[in-house]
Amino acid sequence: MKDSENAGAASASLWGFIIPSVIGIGLFMIPVNMEGSWTIVVKVLADLVSQAVGDYIPLLCVVIITLSAILGIASHGKHSFVATYPIIQDTFSTTGIWVLIRVVGAVFVWLAYLGIDGDEGADGFIHLITSAEAGGFVLHDLLSVLVVIFLLAGLLLPLLLDFGLLEFIGALLTPVMRPLFTIPGRAAVDCITSWIGDGTLGVMLTLNQYEGGYYSKREASIIATTFSAVSITFSIVVLAQVDLMVYFGAYYLLICAIGVVCALILPRIPPLSRFKDDYLVPGKAMGETIPAEYPSSFAYGLALAKKRVAEHQGAGEFFRNGLKNAAGMWFGVLPVVMCIGTLALVLANNTTIFDTLGLPFLPLLNLLGVPEAAAASKTMIVGFTDMFTPSIIAAGTIASPMTKFIVAVISVTQLIYLSEVGGLILGSKIPVNLLELFVLFLERTIISLLIAAPVAHVIFG
């Protein structure tokens, strides 16, 4: 009887791993053709929701960003009620600079939603903020898409994250991580979490492992800055922004390929190569070989996946994690996009600052035969502030589909944007400073451009 019970439990754990993982892969990873265009199922569902409640979405964005600002301020109070609720604390508590960004985002979103306009003098800046090319565009064209995708993706991501898929893939990749990327095999879980799920989640996992003594300073820095990849969800939004979803398959494969090349090169050159293998907690780093009782990495990965399923607490945990994902994206990302995206568009449309900062890239863009190289050059540096802004600028200022495609690829593979991954790294114990982040950003940009431009020439003929 006991043997049959054990066999039944093992079978249940196996199916508990396979079924959610297959559904998650189907929702997030498999392209589908809808009315002649390739997309993924999550984006199709988001479009259906948007069509059903489209008139109310801008107001929802206003409410979300306003709450983010108010509760962000409240979290800094001496006896803040926010700290008594862990979920609220995790969602709204942040550093002072990011609270300020949320507050500015709230001001901008109200101005744009109410259509408050100004013409001359003191009101001139308000006009720039609320114009259809700046704040109005961000609210009605960008955030109105993001808010639905963030909700659906957040709720459904636990299918990929919580039922052993990451553990299984991580075990399969254990034999290649150290020789290729100079990091421990266990880092495969962090890497896959970022690539499939969300870059910030990957950084948080890496920070947890670093503070626990499982990663050295060098390893944590490499993983956080090289493998905290932009999620599929964000990638979809960026490509949709430049209206090129028909190329999603080639686009995402190219992003993955560039990510691998960057991961091969960057750990071996400064600044990452200069970091030391020092540990916050000595003696905790674990061995990287597969335990002797498992005949293969496949068997080991399957055992880890079934263990994860056995530890899962059912529907309650699934929905808690999904809501936490969605809340983090809603209240953490939307205000930043409203603030930084609007300011970047104001600067891009009314000043020459990004033209000037992007000038060093102009000879390289011309050498690579990128159409509208001057317009593309000003998107190269702005990605350091926020990932969405280059595609927003490209959508409004670039006509060439090939150049829009290149900008969309570069903006994702640059990775280290301060509005999210970069800000999280700077606020953590991972020992990478702002200057080092900017150098890594430039290195990633150059590598990405050298790969993306030739491939784009092939795709667009």
N, C-alpha and C positions, 0 to 999 in steps of 0.2 A: 504493500500500500504506500509506504513512504517513497519507494522508488518511482511509483507511478505519479505521486504528487510532485516530486522533484522534476520529473520529465514534463509534467503539465506546466509547471512554473517556468521551466526553460523554454518550452514552446511558446508560452504567452509572452515572455520577454523578447523572444526572437521576432514574433509578429508585431509586438509593440515597438520594436525598432524599425522593421521593414515598412509597415503601413504608413505611419506618419512621415517617414523620410521620403518615401515615394511620392506621397501627396505634396510635400513641401517642394521637392525637386520639380514636380509637374507645375506647381503654381509659380515658382520663381526662376527656374532654370531652363525650361523648355520653350523655345519660340513657337508661337502659333500664328496662323495667317487669318487675319480678320479683314474682310472686304478689300483684299489685295495688298494689305500692309502687314508686315511682321511685327509682332509685339509679344508680350507674355500675359498670362492669365490674370495676374494681379492688376496689371494696367487696364485690361479689359473691364474687370470688376470696378476699378476706380472710375473709369469713364461712365459706366452705367449709373453709379452712385451720383456722380457729378451732374449727369443729365436729370436725375430725379429731384435733386435738391439744390440745383445750381444757383437759384436766386438768393438762397440763404447763406451760401458759403462765405462771401466777403464779410458778413456780419459775424459769422463764427470765427473767422480769423481775427477780427477786432477783439472779440471776447477773450480768445485764447491769449493773445499778446498782452492785453490789458491785465489779465490775471497773472501772467508770468511776471510782469513788472511789479505789481502790487505785492505778490507773495515773495518775490525775490527781495524786495525791500524789507518785508516783514521778517524774513529769515535772518536778518542782521540785527533784529531787536534783542535787547538784553534778556528778556523773558519771552521770546517768541513762541507762540503756540505751534508754529511750523515744526519746531524741533521735537515736539511730542508725538508726531505722527511720522514714522520712518519713511513711508511712501512719499508723503508731501515733502519731507526734508530732502530725500534723494532727488526729487524732481525739481524743486525750486531753489534750494540752497546753492549759492555760487559765490564767487569772489566779487569784490566791489566793482571792478571794471566791467564784468559781464552783467552785473545788475544795472549799471549805467547804460550799457548797450541795450538792455531790455527796455529800460525806461524811454530812451530815445526812439526805439522801435515802436513803442506804444504811442508816443506823440505823433510819429510819422503816419502810423496806420489810421489814427483818428482823423488827421488832416486829409489823408487820401480818401477815406471812406465818406466823410462829410462833404468832400469836394470843396473845401475851403481854399480859396484862391487869392492871389495877390498879383499886382501888376508892376508897380514901380517902387522905388525907395525901399523902405523897411520891409514891405510885403514881397519884395522881389524874391527873397530866399524861399518863402512859403510857396510861391508860384513854381519855383524849380522843384521843390519837394513833391508837390501834388500833381505835377504835370503827367500827362499820359505816357511820357517817355521815361519817367522816374518812379515816384511813389505809386502813382496810379497803375503803372505797368506791373510793378512788383506785387501789389495787392490783388489786382483783378486777373492778371495773366499767370503769375508765378505761384503765389501763395494759395490761390484757389485750386490749383492742381496739387500742390504739395500736401495740403491739409487732408485731402482724401487718401492719397497714396500712403502718407504716413500712418493714418488710422488703419487701413487694411493691412499694410505690410507689418506694422507693429503687432497687430492681433494675430497674424498668421506666421510670423517668424519663428515662434516656438516649435513649429513643425520641423524646422531645420536645426534648431539649437538645443532642444530639450529631450530628444529621444535617441541619442547615441550616434547620430550621423557624424558629428565632429570628432568624437572619440574614435570611431571606426576609421575615418579618413586619416586622422592624426597618426594612428598606429601604422597604417599602410605607408605613410610618408616618413616614419622614423628613420629608416636606413639612409635617406637622402639628405636630411636637413643639415647635419653637421658638415659633410664634405662640400655641399653646394653653397650653403648660406652661412656657415660658421656659427650656427646656433644649435641648441639642444633639440633632440627629437621631439620632446614634449611641446616645443613651441609650435609644432604643426597645428595643435588645437587652437592656439591663439590666432595663427595665421588664417586658418580656414574660417574661424569665427568672423574675422574681419572681412575676408573676401566674399563670403556668402551672406553674412549678416550685416554688421555695421562696424565702421572703423573705430568709433568711440568705445564700443564694447570690447574690441580687441585691445585697445589701450588699457582699459580697466582690468582686463584679465592679465595683461602683461604686468601692470603695476602690482596687482595682487601677488603674482608669482615672484616679482622682484623684492617686494617687502617681506615675503616669506622666506627669502634666501635661495630660491630655486634658480634664479637667473642672476648673472653678474651684471655690473653696470654696463659693460659693453654689450652683452646679450640683450638686456632690456632696452637699451637705446636703439639697437638694430631692429628689434622686433617692433617697437613702438613707431619708429619713423619709416620703416620699410615695408612692413606687412599689415599695417592698420589701413587696409585698402578701403576705397569707397565702395559702398554696398551696391548691389544690383538695383535697388530702389532708387538711390541717388543717380546712378548712371542712366536709368530710364528717363528720369526727369530732365537731366542735362541734354540728352539726345532729343527728347521730345521738344525741348525749348528751341532748338534750331531746326525743328520739323524734318528730322531725318530718321525716324523710327524704322523705315524700310531697310536701313543698314544695320539694325541692332546686332544681328549675328556676327558680322565682321567687326563691328565696333567693339563688342565686349570681348571677343577673342583677341583683338589687338590690345585692348587694355590689359588683359591677363598676360599676354606675351611681354609687353613693356614692363609690367610689374615684376615678372620673373627676371628679366634682364637687369633692372634696377637692383633687385635683391641679390643678384650675383656680383654686381660691380661695387655698389656703395659700401658694403661692409669691409671692402679691401682697400678703400681710399679714405683720406681724411675728409671730414672730421671723425667718422665712425671708427676708422682703424686705429685712432689714437686713444680710444677709451680702454681702461684697464679691466681685467677680469677680477674685480673686487666685489665682495658680497656684503650686503647689509647684515645678513645672518649667516655666518660661516658654518659649513658642514651640512647644509640642507640640500645642496645640489644632488640630484638623483642620477643613478646610472642610466645609460641610454640604450642598453641592450634589451632585447625581448626576453622576458622571464623564461627560464628553462622548461617550465611545464607546458609552454605553448609551442607547437611545432612550426608556426609561421606567424608573420605579422598579421595575416588575415585572421587567423584564429584568435590572436591576442586582441585585435580590434573588435572582433565580434563579441568577445567576452566583456570588453569594456563597454560596448554599446548595450549589451543585455544588463549589465550592472547598472548603467545609467537609467534604463527603463524601470528596473526593479526599485530604484530609489525615488522614482517620480511619484508625486502625490496626487496624480489624477487630474480631473477637469479643473479643480480649483486652482492648482498651481499653473496649469496651462493658461487660464484666463488672467490670473494675476500677472504672470510674466508678459503676456500679450499687452495688457493694459499699461504695464510699466514701460514697455517699449514704446507704445504709441504716445504716452504722456511725455516721455523724455524727448521724443522728436517734436511733438506739438509745442510744448512749453519751453524747450531748450533751443530748438533750431529756428522755428518760425520768427521769433523776435529778432534774432541775429540777422537772418536773411532780410527782414524788413529794414533794419537799420543800415547794415553794411551795403546791401544791394542797392538801396535808394541813394546813399551817399556816393557810392561808386558810379552809379549812372549819372548823377548830377555832375560829378567831376569829369566823367567821360564825355558827356554831351556839351559841357560848357567850359572846359579847360583843356589844356594840352598836357596835363601832368602824366597821364598814362602813355601818351605818345612819346614823351621825353624819356620816361623810365624804360619803355620798350625799344628805344632806338638801338641799343646794343644788339638786339635780336634781329634787326632788319637785314643786315648783310647775310646772316645765316638763312633767314627765310627766303631771301632772293636767290641765294645759292641753291637752295632746295627746290626752287621753282614754285613756291607757294603763291597762288593768285591773291591779289589784294594784300600784299605783304605788309604795307604800311598800316592798314586797318587791323591786320592780325597781330602786329607787333605790340600794340597797346593792350592786348589781352594777356600777354605773357606774364607780366608781373602782378597784375591785379588779382590773379588767382591766389596769391599769398594771403590776401585778406579773407576771401570767401570763394568757395568752389563754384557757386552758381553764377557769379558776376561775369566771368569771361563769356559764358554762353549767352547771357542776357545782352551783353555788348555786341556779340557776334550776330545775334538774331536781329538787332536793330541797325547795325552798321555794315554788315558784310553780305554781299549777294551771292558769292560763289559757294555752291554746295560743298565742294572739296575743301575749301578753307574753313567753312563752318564745321565740317567733320573733324578736321585737324584740331581746331580750337576745342571742340567737345571732348576729344580724346585727351589732349594735353591737360585740360582743366581737371580731369578726373585723375590722371596719372601723376600730376604734381603733388597730390595727396596732403601736403603739410599746410593746410589753410588754417589761419588763426581762429576763424569763427567756430571751429569744432576740434579737430584732432590736434592741431598745434596748440590751441588754448588749453586743452586737457593735459597735454604733455608738460607745458610750462607750469601748470598748477600742481603737478604731481612731484614725486620724489625722483622720477627718472631724470638723470643728470644731463639734460640737453638744454642749453640756453638759447635765447632768441637769435643770436648771431649764427650759431650752429644750425638752427632750424632753417634760417634763410639760405645758408650755404647749401644745405641739403635740398632745399626747394629749387635752387638754381641748377644743381647737378641733375635732379630729376627732370627738370624742364628741358635741359639740353639733350639728355639721353632720349627722352620721350619724343622730342621733335625730330631727332635724327632717324628714329624708327617710323614714326607716324607719317611723316611727309612722303617718303618713298612708297609706303603701302597705300596711302591715299591716291597717289598717282596711278597705281595699278587698278584700284577700285573704280575710280572715276574716269579712267582711260584718257 
